[in-house]
């Protein structure tokens, strides 16, 4: 039996590998993207960030080795100082 493969394309016709949801917004990412890479892509460069991945907190030390998967749901909160 033949396998049906569905390709997802962005507005420029480029194939989309994965879609994750960050704070409810869909984001297209490449396969094998880590959480640290996604944060850089989103221009979140501070260490003062809390990330929840599929309802579990991901410690900062694990961001670089945490590989994302299609359909993952993330909540990202940056900490802001003030008084």
C-alpha positions as CSV (number, residue, x, y, z in Angstrom):
1,X,0.0,0.0,0.0
2,X,1.3,3.4,-0.9
3,X,2.1,5.9,1.8
4,X,0.4,9.3,1.5
5,X,2.8,12.1,2.5
6,X,1.4,15.6,3.1
7,X,3.7,18.6,2.6
8,X,3.1,21.8,4.4
9,X,4.4,24.9,2.8
10,X,4.9,28.5,4.1
11,X,3.9,31.6,2.1
12,X,7.1,31.4,0.1
13,X,6.6,27.8,-0.9
14,X,9.3,26.5,1.5
15,X,8.5,23.2,3.2
16,X,7.6,23.5,6.9
17,X,9.1,20.8,9.0
18,X,7.3,21.4,12.3
19,X,4.8,23.7,13.9
20,X,4.9,24.4,17.6
21,X,2.7,26.8,19.5
22,X,4.3,29.5,21.6
23,X,1.9,31.4,23.9
24,X,-0.9,30.2,21.7
25,X,0.7,31.4,18.4
26,X,1.8,28.8,15.7
27,X,5.5,29.0,14.9
28,X,7.1,27.2,12.0
29,X,10.5,25.6,12.9
30,X,13.0,23.2,11.3
31,X,13.2,19.6,12.4
32,X,15.6,19.0,15.3
33,X,15.3,22.5,16.6
34,X,16.1,22.8,20.3
35,X,14.3,25.0,22.8
36,X,17.5,27.2,23.0
37,X,17.5,27.6,19.3
38,X,13.8,28.6,19.2
39,X,14.3,31.2,21.9
40,X,17.1,32.7,19.8
41,X,14.8,32.7,16.8
42,X,12.3,34.5,18.9
43,X,15.0,37.0,20.0
44,X,14.6,36.0,23.6
45,X,18.2,36.2,24.8
46,X,17.8,36.7,28.5
47,X,18.5,34.0,31.1
48,X,15.6,35.2,33.0
49,X,12.9,33.3,31.2
50,X,10.5,30.5,32.3
51,X,9.5,28.0,29.8
52,X,6.7,25.5,30.1
53,X,6.7,22.7,27.5
54,X,3.5,20.6,27.3
55,X,2.6,21.6,30.9
56,X,6.1,20.9,32.3
57,X,8.7,23.5,33.3
58,X,12.0,23.1,31.4
59,X,15.0,24.2,33.6
60,X,17.3,26.6,31.9
61,X,20.1,24.0,32.0
62,X,18.1,21.8,29.7
63,X,17.1,24.3,27.0
64,X,20.0,23.4,24.7
65,X,19.3,19.7,24.8
66,X,15.5,19.9,24.7
67,X,14.5,19.0,21.1
68,X,11.0,20.2,20.0
69,X,8.4,18.1,18.2
70,X,5.5,18.9,15.9
71,X,2.5,20.1,17.9
72,X,4.4,21.0,21.1
73,X,2.8,23.7,23.2
74,X,5.0,26.2,24.9
75,X,4.4,29.0,27.3
76,X,7.3,31.5,27.5
77,X,7.5,34.2,30.2
78,X,10.3,36.6,30.6
79,X,11.0,38.2,33.9
80,X,11.0,42.0,34.1
81,X,12.5,43.9,37.0
82,X,11.1,47.1,38.4
83,X,9.8,48.8,41.4
